[in-house]
Amino acid sequence: MIYKVHWIIDGIAEIDADTKEEAEKKLQEDLESYVKKSDDLMNKFIAKSIQGTAYLPGEEEKKKLDDDDDDEKKS
């Protein structure tokens, strides 16, 4: 039997940009280029869409980053 599997890859990238729109565009272009060059992604896994949204880190994320930095300094 052949089953169809709908798959999603979730990730977070840090992009240096002046605006949210610029960050989204930079990542979109890089990912599209990567997918188009990947025979497996285009023909075996059949990637159909890429979607994402940019945001500034919130207070909880900033606190976690600061805590991680403190832990690294202690090591």
LINWOPE-V166827 format. One record per helix or strand. SS is the DSSP state (~ for helix, > for strand). FROM is the first residue (numbers start at 0). LEN is the number of residues. If there is no record, write none. Layout:
SS:FROM:LEN / SS:FROM:LEN
This chain:
~:19:18 / ~:38:6 / ~:58:16
